[in-house]
Amino acid sequence: MLGSATLDHARREAAATLLARRTASGHWVGHLSSSALATATAMNALRLVAADAHRSRIDAAAAWLCETQLSDGSWGDTVASRGNLSTTLLCWAVLATVHEAGDATAAAVARAAAWIERRTGRLDAESIAAALADVYGRDRTFSVPILTHLTLCGRFGDPRDRRAWRVIPQLPFELASLPRSWFRLVDMQVVSYALPALIAIGQVRHAAVPAAGPAGWIRTAARGPTLRTLAAIQPSDGGYLEATPLTAFVTMSLAGMGLAGHVVARRGVGFLTASQRPDGSWPIDTNLATWVTTQSVAALAAGGRLAEYLAPPEREAIRGWLLGQQWRREHPATGAAAGGWAWTDLPGGVPDADDTSGAVAALAALAAAEHGVPPADVRQAAAAGLGWLADLANRDGGMPTFCRGWGRLPFDTSCPDITAHAVRAVDRWARLPGVPPADRRAVRLRAAALRYLAATQAADGAWCPLWFGNEHHPAQENPTYGTAKVVLATLDGRGADWLIAAQAADGGMGGGQGLPASIEETAVAVEALARVAARSTNAALRDRAQAAVAAGCRWLIDHTDGGRTFPAAPIGLYFAKLWYDEAIYPVAFTVAALERATMPTPSRR
């Protein structure tokens, strides 16, 4: 029974666990999984800059990689992930630079080489480049950095020999010297988020294999201006996008062309040394503080009990912190307009649609707990955020992650779950007392978003997200997460029926029907179905959803030790489809599910 003492106890235990994970400042920071890929790239950057000066860090990283190698010789993006070609190539290459014959590292290198060869046919540059092309297609934003890392590690021959660079395309780094206003004209707006890698990797390849004729002259002339651009867009802590791999690729490229002492490389080293963990590893990114804070607030508010969990001073602290994270000016690196929020409170974050929607919705939840008209500064921040989202929407009505565009890369592609989050933000804000009628842009945003969601629903009723996946899914997609987020926002009946059909007999949910269940996927489905059970006008669907919610809650209680233990699953996808897990996800998602499942009937929304 949903009203049972066991369920209510689990709800309170899970909420207590989530509240206990706040920082001393009152918000959440979370903990991202360590990454073999990040560790391998950071290790190579430090090696190329000054191996002797960073020997202890390099040795610690090598030891961690050897300890976490899978039994088949590969590495996955997290220690709980399946092995993949990209990460295994990066680890294999860098470990080969530090091993000594007969030691444990040499054995790890040999096992990795055997694993790679089984998938590429051979270990030569052409075979590896072809295999990576099969993985990434025409998107070179990650395949070229991987090949550059391998080349700088000497896997294709002496990197001082131009023949070692034969499979690496020349990136047009000279375009970065154009005025930013021209970027859309040359299809570079989406690339601006990868601009640091474009400049540094393009330059190191040009330094090794300078082109003849006008193209070579132009690139040589562009070296100075684009290096100045690289320095100008580098965050104060040295970490581009707060991302270890991106910062490492930039740093190793500069070192690889003799610029280890350049200011960008020095700052990059500062970021890398500051972010290495005690066990020798690095995470894929520093933190998702803004995102996990907004998701935690939403979870605690899902049952209408936010005021019970957070006292007025605690709510005020979170509200002030969130207001402080909004970008009040154009972003210096990407040109993003003022009004949005990034995923982190650190200098390397850039505004994006999902975090902006999450922040607006969280501010609405905090304001609702006050039972009054939101303060002027909150109203202004939310209005700016909703306007930012409206201006970002693509022509198809969907929300991209970072920028409008042609839908060619993940940066500008419309995404169902991000679009659903924008709809939810508009709706949450519109329900507050004393809030003036919604901005016309927000009204149009919502209407266009709903049309986009209707147009992109699969024939079976599901939606797939962009930044979440499931390694067990044949296409590594996660229709459970995507469908749950859309259903939560829209109460779509076909989507709800898809979730119900995908639920296992024991109540658990994986990334799709028949896939292994996780806490995260079960929880997001339960939360969505709990809202359907409360709000749908279809009585038969409400009954089906209620039964699925009951089964899902029982599964969550059983698999979290009654709301006390939350092992994380690698369902998050970072740039270039790198897997990660986040310790807050299973806790916050479970709290949201149990809160909504036990929401007092008169207050259901």
PLY file of the C-alpha trace (Angstrom):
ply
format ascii 1.0
element vertex 605
property float x
property float y
property float z
element edge 604
property int vertex1
property int vertex2
end_header
0.00 0.00 0.00
1.31 3.47 -0.88
0.19 4.85 2.44
1.99 2.21 4.45
4.33 3.04 7.30
7.15 1.26 5.45
6.81 3.55 2.44
6.56 6.67 4.56
9.60 5.62 6.58
11.62 5.01 3.40
10.58 8.41 2.06
11.82 10.13 5.20
15.06 8.12 5.27
15.82 8.93 1.63
15.10 12.62 2.18
17.34 12.63 5.25
20.12 11.06 3.18
19.75 13.72 0.51
19.70 16.55 3.03
22.80 15.18 4.72
24.75 15.51 1.47
24.54 19.30 1.39
27.66 21.37 1.77
28.24 23.71 4.69
26.89 26.48 2.44
23.57 24.70 2.15
23.59 23.56 -1.48
24.70 20.31 -3.12
27.91 19.56 -5.01
27.69 15.80 -5.55
30.45 13.42 -6.57
31.19 12.37 -10.14
32.71 8.98 -10.82
36.41 8.70 -11.52
37.16 8.28 -15.21
39.82 6.16 -16.88
39.58 8.37 -19.95
40.10 11.56 -17.96
42.93 9.94 -16.03
44.72 8.81 -19.19
44.53 12.21 -20.87
45.58 14.13 -17.75
48.48 11.74 -17.24
49.69 12.32 -20.80
49.43 16.09 -20.47
51.55 16.11 -17.31
54.04 13.72 -18.91
54.53 15.93 -21.93
54.78 19.17 -19.96
57.32 17.95 -17.40
57.42 14.24 -16.65
60.05 14.46 -13.92
58.31 17.28 -12.08
55.02 15.33 -12.05
56.45 11.84 -11.58
54.50 11.00 -8.43
51.21 12.10 -10.02
51.93 10.16 -13.20
52.86 7.03 -11.24
49.70 7.28 -9.13
47.59 7.65 -12.26
49.29 4.66 -13.90
48.72 2.53 -10.82
45.03 3.49 -10.73
44.63 2.60 -14.40
46.28 -0.79 -13.89
44.09 -1.50 -10.87
40.88 -0.64 -12.70
41.58 -2.40 -16.01
38.81 -4.88 -16.76
39.58 -8.58 -16.90
39.32 -8.62 -20.71
42.06 -5.97 -21.01
39.83 -2.97 -21.71
38.70 0.09 -19.77
35.27 1.66 -19.57
34.53 5.29 -18.81
33.71 4.44 -15.18
34.80 1.48 -13.09
31.25 0.12 -13.47
31.16 0.58 -17.26
31.77 -1.83 -20.08
35.05 -1.51 -21.93
35.04 0.72 -25.00
37.46 1.46 -27.79
38.09 5.16 -27.12
38.99 4.82 -23.45
41.03 1.67 -23.99
43.04 3.33 -26.76
43.83 6.34 -24.56
44.89 4.18 -21.59
46.91 1.78 -23.73
48.80 4.61 -25.39
49.79 6.51 -22.27
50.66 3.45 -20.19
53.00 2.35 -22.98
55.05 5.51 -22.35
55.79 4.70 -18.69
56.02 0.93 -18.41
59.15 -1.06 -17.86
59.55 -4.54 -19.29
58.16 -7.18 -16.99
56.27 -4.89 -14.63
52.52 -4.76 -14.02
52.12 -1.84 -16.39
53.70 -3.78 -19.23
51.22 -6.60 -18.65
48.34 -4.11 -18.70
49.61 -2.65 -21.98
49.83 -6.10 -23.54
46.29 -7.04 -22.46
44.97 -3.75 -23.81
46.78 -4.19 -27.11
45.24 -7.62 -27.57
41.76 -6.24 -26.82
42.19 -3.37 -29.27
43.54 -5.62 -32.00
40.50 -7.87 -31.73
38.34 -4.85 -32.57
40.47 -2.99 -35.09
42.21 -5.88 -36.83
45.63 -4.29 -36.44
47.37 -1.71 -34.27
48.50 0.54 -37.11
47.29 4.12 -37.51
44.99 3.43 -40.45
43.15 0.57 -38.74
42.67 2.52 -35.52
41.53 5.66 -37.38
39.00 3.63 -39.36
37.64 2.03 -36.19
37.20 5.43 -34.55
35.45 6.72 -37.66
32.97 3.88 -37.28
32.29 5.05 -33.72
32.01 8.81 -34.28
31.09 9.17 -37.94
31.59 12.67 -39.28
31.86 14.20 -35.81
35.57 14.89 -35.38
35.30 16.72 -32.05
36.52 13.64 -30.19
38.05 11.27 -32.74
40.77 13.78 -33.71
41.79 14.46 -30.08
42.05 10.71 -29.47
44.28 10.26 -32.52
46.38 13.24 -31.40
46.84 11.68 -27.94
47.96 8.42 -29.56
50.37 10.23 -31.85
51.91 12.25 -29.02
52.37 8.97 -27.12
54.38 7.62 -30.06
51.94 4.86 -31.01
52.14 5.76 -34.71
55.87 6.42 -34.78
58.07 9.26 -33.60
55.76 12.29 -33.25
58.58 14.46 -34.61
58.22 12.57 -37.90
55.44 14.04 -40.03
54.47 10.54 -41.15
53.20 9.82 -37.61
50.43 12.39 -38.20
49.22 10.98 -41.49
45.77 9.85 -40.28
44.93 13.04 -38.36
42.83 15.55 -40.31
43.96 19.14 -40.17
41.44 21.05 -38.08
40.79 24.58 -39.42
42.04 26.41 -36.33
42.54 29.55 -38.41
38.75 30.06 -38.41
38.97 30.86 -34.69
40.58 34.16 -35.68
37.33 35.30 -37.30
35.01 37.64 -35.38
32.52 35.67 -33.29
29.65 37.28 -35.20
30.81 35.39 -38.28
30.74 31.95 -36.64
27.22 31.13 -37.80
28.13 32.03 -41.36
30.84 29.35 -41.40
28.87 26.80 -39.32
31.13 27.34 -36.31
28.70 28.37 -33.58
28.32 24.79 -32.40
32.09 24.34 -32.58
32.66 27.32 -30.28
32.14 24.98 -27.31
35.03 22.89 -28.60
37.06 25.91 -29.66
39.97 25.22 -27.28
40.54 21.79 -28.80
40.06 23.11 -32.32
42.81 25.68 -31.78
45.32 23.59 -29.84
44.96 20.32 -31.76
44.82 22.15 -35.06
48.01 23.97 -34.18
50.00 20.95 -33.06
49.13 19.11 -36.25
50.08 22.16 -38.35
53.36 22.47 -36.45
54.17 18.84 -37.27
52.92 18.89 -40.87
52.80 22.48 -42.16
50.78 22.83 -45.31
52.34 24.31 -48.46
51.02 27.30 -50.33
48.34 29.78 -49.26
46.70 27.40 -46.75
50.01 27.03 -44.90
50.67 30.78 -44.95
47.21 31.52 -43.57
47.58 28.99 -40.79
51.02 30.19 -39.85
49.75 33.76 -39.72
46.81 32.63 -37.55
48.96 30.94 -34.90
49.53 34.03 -32.80
45.98 35.40 -32.91
44.38 32.04 -32.16
46.77 31.37 -29.28
45.69 34.71 -27.86
42.07 33.63 -28.29
42.89 30.37 -26.50
44.27 32.32 -23.56
41.39 34.81 -23.54
38.69 32.12 -23.30
40.50 30.03 -20.69
38.68 30.16 -17.32
40.51 31.60 -14.34
41.09 28.13 -12.84
42.57 26.86 -16.12
39.90 24.24 -16.80
38.04 24.58 -20.08
34.39 23.62 -19.36
35.76 22.26 -16.06
36.53 19.18 -18.17
39.67 17.18 -17.50
39.88 15.63 -21.00
39.38 18.91 -22.88
41.90 20.74 -20.69
44.33 17.85 -21.01
44.02 17.71 -24.81
44.79 21.43 -25.02
47.72 21.17 -22.62
49.30 18.12 -24.28
48.96 19.73 -27.71
50.77 22.88 -26.62
53.49 20.79 -24.97
53.70 18.63 -28.08
54.65 21.62 -30.20
57.17 23.01 -27.76
54.91 25.43 -25.87
54.86 23.73 -22.47
55.71 27.07 -20.90
52.85 28.95 -22.58
50.44 30.61 -20.16
47.58 28.37 -21.33
49.62 25.24 -20.67
50.69 26.49 -17.25
47.11 27.23 -16.26
46.03 23.87 -17.64
48.62 22.10 -15.51
47.37 24.05 -12.49
43.83 22.83 -13.12
44.93 19.23 -13.66
47.12 19.03 -10.58
44.41 20.62 -8.41
41.73 18.19 -9.61
43.59 14.88 -9.28
42.03 12.69 -6.60
43.97 11.05 -3.76
43.76 7.64 -5.45
45.50 9.00 -8.56
42.41 9.32 -10.75
40.54 12.25 -12.29
36.78 12.73 -12.80
35.40 13.64 -16.22
34.37 17.08 -14.90
34.87 18.87 -11.59
31.26 18.88 -10.42
27.61 19.38 -11.43
26.82 21.59 -8.44
24.07 23.69 -10.04
22.38 20.70 -11.64
22.39 18.47 -8.58
21.19 21.37 -6.42
18.22 22.10 -8.66
17.40 18.39 -8.91
17.61 18.02 -5.13
15.28 20.97 -4.56
12.83 19.57 -7.11
12.95 16.17 -5.40
12.27 17.56 -1.93
9.44 19.68 -3.36
7.86 16.87 -5.39
5.45 15.91 -2.59
4.59 19.45 -1.54
6.70 19.18 1.61
9.67 21.40 0.82
8.93 23.68 3.78
9.05 20.67 6.09
12.49 19.68 4.87
14.12 23.10 4.61
13.68 25.85 7.17
13.31 29.44 5.90
17.03 30.28 6.39
17.98 27.11 4.51
15.67 27.95 1.63
17.02 31.49 1.57
20.60 30.19 1.40
19.81 27.97 -1.59
17.83 30.72 -3.31
20.69 33.20 -2.86
23.21 30.67 -4.11
21.13 29.90 -7.22
20.64 33.58 -7.98
24.38 34.03 -7.71
24.98 31.39 -10.39
22.95 33.10 -13.12
25.07 34.60 -15.89
24.38 38.35 -15.92
26.54 39.07 -18.94
27.48 37.48 -22.23
29.69 34.45 -21.68
33.25 35.37 -22.72
34.11 31.97 -24.20
30.93 30.92 -26.00
29.11 34.19 -26.54
25.99 32.83 -24.81
23.60 35.64 -23.88
23.00 36.71 -20.28
20.21 35.03 -18.33
21.18 31.36 -18.33
22.70 29.00 -15.79
25.62 26.56 -16.16
25.89 23.10 -14.60
28.51 24.20 -12.09
29.42 27.19 -9.94
33.03 27.02 -11.13
34.63 29.31 -13.74
34.62 26.73 -16.54
30.85 26.30 -16.69
28.83 27.71 -19.60
25.08 28.40 -19.69
22.87 25.61 -21.02
19.16 24.92 -21.43
18.79 22.06 -18.97
20.40 23.90 -16.08
18.51 27.08 -16.88
15.20 25.17 -16.82
16.25 23.43 -13.63
17.17 26.69 -11.93
13.92 28.42 -12.91
11.90 25.42 -11.68
13.88 25.29 -8.42
13.34 29.00 -7.81
9.63 28.43 -8.38
9.59 25.56 -5.87
11.39 27.66 -3.27
9.00 30.54 -3.87
5.98 28.24 -3.57
7.18 27.12 -0.15
6.89 30.74 1.02
3.18 30.90 0.07
3.48 34.45 -1.17
4.49 36.61 -4.08
8.11 35.87 -5.05
10.58 38.66 -4.32
11.44 41.03 -7.14
14.96 39.67 -7.64
13.60 36.12 -8.01
10.94 37.26 -10.47
13.54 39.10 -12.51
15.93 36.14 -12.55
13.19 33.71 -13.60
11.90 36.04 -16.31
15.43 36.39 -17.68
15.89 32.62 -17.59
12.62 31.94 -19.41
13.48 34.59 -21.98
16.90 33.00 -22.44
15.24 29.63 -23.10
12.75 31.15 -25.54
15.57 32.76 -27.51
17.51 29.48 -27.58
14.74 27.25 -28.98
15.37 25.70 -32.37
13.15 26.17 -35.39
11.57 22.75 -34.80
10.31 23.95 -31.40
12.71 21.75 -29.47
15.30 22.90 -26.97
18.98 22.37 -27.78
21.57 22.15 -25.04
23.86 25.11 -25.69
23.02 26.96 -28.88
20.61 27.20 -31.77
21.78 25.49 -34.91
21.22 22.93 -37.60
21.01 19.85 -35.39
24.28 18.45 -36.67
26.07 17.99 -33.36
24.94 17.37 -29.76
25.63 21.00 -28.89
22.72 22.30 -31.01
20.43 19.28 -31.44
16.90 19.51 -30.04
16.32 17.03 -27.26
13.01 15.69 -25.83
13.92 15.60 -22.14
15.51 19.07 -22.20
12.44 20.34 -24.04
10.19 18.73 -21.43
12.20 20.39 -18.65
11.63 23.78 -20.29
7.89 23.10 -20.41
7.96 22.15 -16.75
9.83 25.35 -15.86
7.27 27.50 -17.64
4.40 25.66 -15.94
5.91 25.80 -12.46
6.54 29.52 -12.69
3.09 30.28 -14.10
1.36 28.71 -11.06
2.89 31.08 -8.52
0.71 33.75 -6.92
1.22 37.34 -7.94
3.26 36.43 -11.01
2.20 38.49 -14.04
1.00 36.71 -17.19
3.76 34.77 -18.83
6.01 36.51 -21.27
4.74 35.97 -24.80
8.01 34.34 -25.69
7.54 31.79 -22.90
3.98 31.08 -24.08
5.23 30.51 -27.60
8.11 28.43 -26.24
5.70 26.09 -24.45
3.36 25.72 -27.42
6.20 25.04 -29.85
7.84 22.63 -27.40
4.65 20.59 -27.10
4.39 20.39 -30.89
8.01 19.24 -31.05
7.39 16.55 -28.43
4.33 15.30 -30.28
6.28 15.17 -33.54
9.26 13.31 -32.06
7.41 10.64 -30.08
8.35 7.19 -31.36
5.72 4.86 -32.77
5.82 2.82 -29.56
5.17 5.93 -27.43
8.71 6.55 -26.16
11.23 9.40 -26.35
15.02 9.12 -26.15
17.19 11.71 -24.35
20.49 13.09 -25.56
22.66 13.25 -22.42
21.50 10.05 -20.70
21.89 6.49 -21.94
22.12 2.86 -20.93
25.07 0.65 -21.77
22.82 -2.42 -21.94
20.54 -0.88 -24.57
21.33 -2.05 -28.15
21.77 1.57 -29.27
23.07 2.74 -25.85
19.95 4.92 -25.55
17.71 5.39 -22.53
14.06 5.65 -23.54
13.03 5.12 -19.92
14.68 8.35 -18.79
13.54 10.34 -21.83
9.96 9.08 -21.72
9.67 9.60 -17.96
10.76 13.22 -18.24
8.28 13.97 -21.03
5.44 12.16 -19.25
6.17 14.07 -16.04
5.76 17.33 -17.96
2.85 16.40 -20.24
0.98 13.41 -18.71
1.13 11.83 -22.15
-0.91 8.61 -22.10
1.03 6.66 -24.72
4.27 7.51 -23.00
2.85 6.42 -19.65
1.72 3.12 -21.15
5.22 2.62 -22.58
6.69 3.06 -19.09
4.18 0.65 -17.58
4.93 -1.96 -20.25
8.69 -1.56 -19.73
8.43 -2.27 -16.00
9.72 -5.68 -14.92
7.55 -8.07 -12.93
9.44 -7.18 -9.75
8.76 -3.45 -10.23
12.21 -2.43 -11.37
13.04 -0.47 -14.52
16.11 -0.39 -16.71
16.89 1.74 -19.73
14.25 -0.15 -21.69
12.09 -3.23 -21.56
13.99 -6.31 -20.44
17.15 -4.43 -19.44
18.72 -4.65 -15.96
17.06 -2.28 -13.51
18.75 0.63 -11.76
17.67 2.90 -8.95
17.86 5.96 -11.19
15.72 4.56 -14.01
13.14 3.00 -11.70
12.83 6.23 -9.75
12.30 8.58 -12.71
9.64 6.24 -14.10
7.88 5.99 -10.75
7.84 9.77 -10.33
6.30 10.28 -13.76
3.70 7.55 -13.30
2.80 8.86 -9.85
1.86 12.19 -11.43
-0.15 10.35 -14.08
-1.94 8.38 -11.35
-2.86 11.64 -9.65
-3.67 13.86 -12.62
-4.66 11.88 -15.71
-8.27 12.22 -16.86
-8.18 8.60 -18.07
-9.44 6.50 -15.15
-8.15 3.21 -16.57
-4.70 4.72 -17.12
-4.71 6.11 -13.60
-5.34 2.61 -12.23
-2.57 1.08 -14.34
-0.17 3.82 -13.32
-1.07 3.42 -9.64
-0.29 -0.30 -9.75
3.05 0.39 -11.48
3.91 3.05 -8.89
3.21 0.63 -6.03
5.44 -2.04 -7.58
8.17 0.48 -8.35
8.14 1.87 -4.81
8.50 -1.62 -3.38
11.49 -2.21 -5.67
13.09 1.08 -4.65
12.63 0.35 -0.95
14.14 -3.12 -1.37
17.12 -1.89 -3.39
17.97 1.16 -1.27
17.80 -0.57 2.10
14.70 1.35 2.97
16.04 4.67 1.66
19.52 4.49 3.17
21.88 3.06 0.52
22.18 4.37 -3.02
24.69 2.76 -5.41
24.99 4.88 -8.54
24.74 3.56 -12.10
26.60 5.02 -15.12
23.59 6.39 -17.01
24.91 9.92 -17.56
26.45 10.84 -20.90
29.04 13.61 -21.04
30.41 15.28 -24.16
31.29 12.74 -26.88
29.05 10.16 -25.18
31.39 9.51 -22.27
29.66 7.60 -19.48
29.57 8.85 -15.92
27.65 8.29 -12.72
26.80 10.91 -10.13
26.29 10.02 -6.46
23.36 12.44 -6.04
21.29 10.98 -8.89
19.99 7.81 -7.22
19.25 9.68 -3.98
17.47 12.68 -5.52
15.56 10.60 -8.05
14.37 8.22 -5.33
13.29 11.08 -3.08
11.30 12.57 -5.98
9.63 9.24 -6.68
8.68 8.49 -3.08
7.61 12.05 -2.41
5.28 12.13 -5.38
3.95 8.65 -4.64
2.97 9.73 -1.12
1.86 13.26 -1.97
-1.21 14.34 0.01
-4.19 14.08 -2.36
-5.57 17.63 -1.91
-2.24 19.15 -2.91
-1.44 16.98 -5.93
-0.20 18.88 -8.95
0 1
1 2
2 3
3 4
4 5
5 6
6 7
7 8
8 9
9 10
10 11
11 12
12 13
13 14
14 15
15 16
16 17
17 18
18 19
19 20
20 21
21 22
22 23
23 24
24 25
25 26
26 27
27 28
28 29
29 30
30 31
31 32
32 33
33 34
34 35
35 36
36 37
37 38
38 39
39 40
40 41
41 42
42 43
43 44
44 45
45 46
46 47
47 48
48 49
49 50
50 51
51 52
52 53
53 54
54 55
55 56
56 57
57 58
58 59
59 60
60 61
61 62
62 63
63 64
64 65
65 66
66 67
67 68
68 69
69 70
70 71
71 72
72 73
73 74
74 75
75 76
76 77
77 78
78 79
79 80
80 81
81 82
82 83
83 84
84 85
85 86
86 87
87 88
88 89
89 90
90 91
91 92
92 93
93 94
94 95
95 96
96 97
97 98
98 99
99 100
100 101
101 102
102 103
103 104
104 105
105 106
106 107
107 108
108 109
109 110
110 111
111 112
112 113
113 114
114 115
115 116
116 117
117 118
118 119
119 120
120 121
121 122
122 123
123 124
124 125
125 126
126 127
127 128
128 129
129 130
130 131
131 132
132 133
133 134
134 135
135 136
136 137
137 138
138 139
139 140
140 141
141 142
142 143
143 144
144 145
145 146
146 147
147 148
148 149
149 150
150 151
151 152
152 153
153 154
154 155
155 156
156 157
157 158
158 159
159 160
160 161
161 162
162 163
163 164
164 165
165 166
166 167
167 168
168 169
169 170
170 171
171 172
172 173
173 174
174 175
175 176
176 177
177 178
178 179
179 180
180 181
181 182
182 183
183 184
184 185
185 186
186 187
187 188
188 189
189 190
190 191
191 192
192 193
193 194
194 195
195 196
196 197
197 198
198 199
199 200
200 201
201 202
202 203
203 204
204 205
205 206
206 207
207 208
208 209
209 210
210 211
211 212
212 213
213 214
214 215
215 216
216 217
217 218
218 219
219 220
220 221
221 222
222 223
223 224
224 225
225 226
226 227
227 228
228 229
229 230
230 231
231 232
232 233
233 234
234 235
235 236
236 237
237 238
238 239
239 240
240 241
241 242
242 243
243 244
244 245
245 246
246 247
247 248
248 249
249 250
250 251
251 252
252 253
253 254
254 255
255 256
256 257
257 258
258 259
259 260
260 261
261 262
262 263
263 264
264 265
265 266
266 267
267 268
268 269
269 270
270 271
271 272
272 273
273 274
274 275
275 276
276 277
277 278
278 279
279 280
280 281
281 282
282 283
283 284
284 285
285 286
286 287
287 288
288 289
289 290
290 291
291 292
292 293
293 294
294 295
295 296
296 297
297 298
298 299
299 300
300 301
301 302
302 303
303 304
304 305
305 306
306 307
307 308
308 309
309 310
310 311
311 312
312 313
313 314
314 315
315 316
316 317
317 318
318 319
319 320
320 321
321 322
322 323
323 324
324 325
325 326
326 327
327 328
328 329
329 330
330 331
331 332
332 333
333 334
334 335
335 336
336 337
337 338
338 339
339 340
340 341
341 342
342 343
343 344
344 345
345 346
346 347
347 348
348 349
349 350
350 351
351 352
352 353
353 354
354 355
355 356
356 357
357 358
358 359
359 360
360 361
361 362
362 363
363 364
364 365
365 366
366 367
367 368
368 369
369 370
370 371
371 372
372 373
373 374
374 375
375 376
376 377
377 378
378 379
379 380
380 381
381 382
382 383
383 384
384 385
385 386
386 387
387 388
388 389
389 390
390 391
391 392
392 393
393 394
394 395
395 396
396 397
397 398
398 399
399 400
400 401
401 402
402 403
403 404
404 405
405 406
406 407
407 408
408 409
409 410
410 411
411 412
412 413
413 414
414 415
415 416
416 417
417 418
418 419
419 420
420 421
421 422
422 423
423 424
424 425
425 426
426 427
427 428
428 429
429 430
430 431
431 432
432 433
433 434
434 435
435 436
436 437
437 438
438 439
439 440
440 441
441 442
442 443
443 444
444 445
445 446
446 447
447 448
448 449
449 450
450 451
451 452
452 453
453 454
454 455
455 456
456 457
457 458
458 459
459 460
460 461
461 462
462 463
463 464
464 465
465 466
466 467
467 468
468 469
469 470
470 471
471 472
472 473
473 474
474 475
475 476
476 477
477 478
478 479
479 480
480 481
481 482
482 483
483 484
484 485
485 486
486 487
487 488
488 489
489 490
490 491
491 492
492 493
493 494
494 495
495 496
496 497
497 498
498 499
499 500
500 501
501 502
502 503
503 504
504 505
505 506
506 507
507 508
508 509
509 510
510 511
511 512
512 513
513 514
514 515
515 516
516 517
517 518
518 519
519 520
520 521
521 522
522 523
523 524
524 525
525 526
526 527
527 528
528 529
529 530
530 531
531 532
532 533
533 534
534 535
535 536
536 537
537 538
538 539
539 540
540 541
541 542
542 543
543 544
544 545
545 546
546 547
547 548
548 549
549 550
550 551
551 552
552 553
553 554
554 555
555 556
556 557
557 558
558 559
559 560
560 561
561 562
562 563
563 564
564 565
565 566
566 567
567 568
568 569
569 570
570 571
571 572
572 573
573 574
574 575
575 576
576 577
577 578
578 579
579 580
580 581
581 582
582 583
583 584
584 585
585 586
586 587
587 588
588 589
589 590
590 591
591 592
592 593
593 594
594 595
595 596
596 597
597 598
598 599
599 600
600 601
601 602
602 603
603 604
